[in-house]
C-alpha cells in the first residue's frame, strides 16, 4: 500500500486541506487495496467494516492477536516450517520472513543467530553440506550473510543443471547422428550385396 493510502490506516483521520470527497475516495482505495490482498475466507470475516482503519484494526484483532495462544502457534509455525521439494530459495525465504514478521508483530523478537539456525534447519537435506560449511567457517552467524550464501548456491546449482542439460542434449544429438550414419551404411552395403547377387 502506498503512502497516500496508508494515511487511511494510520492515523485514519482526514488530514487538513483534504475535502470530504477526496478523503472518501482515498479511504475507498485503501480499503479496496487491503481487500484485494486477503483471501476470500478472511474477507468474509471483515466484510462489514466501513472504513480502511476499521478493516485494518479488525484484521489485526482476528489474525494478529498478541495472546499467548497466538504466540505459541506462530512459534510452532516457525519451528515446523520446512522447504518443499521444487521450492526456490526465494520462495522459501518469503515464507520464512512472513512468519518472522508475524512474530515481531506479536512482540516476539527472534535473535539473529536463532533466525539463522531456524532458517538453516528448515532447508532440504540436499542443503546440509552448505549448512555444515557455513557453521564450520563462521565465528558468528549473520542472517544477511546466510541469505546471500543460499542465493549464490542456488544460482550455482541452476547453472550446473543448465550446463548438464546442454551436455545431455549435445550427447543425444551426437548419438542420433551416429545411428543415422550406421543405418545408412548398412543400407548401402545391403544394396551392394543385392546388386552383386543379381549380377
Secondary structure by P-SEA (a helix, b strand, c coil): cccccccccccccccccccaaaaaaaaaaaaaaaaaaccaaaaaaccccccaaaaaaaaaaccccccaaaaaaaaaaaaaccccccccaaaaaaaaaaaaaaaaaacccccaaaaaaaaaaaccccaaaaaaaaaaccccccaaaaaaaaaaaaaaaaaaaaaaaaaaaaaaaaaaaaaaaaaaaaaaaaaaaaaaaac
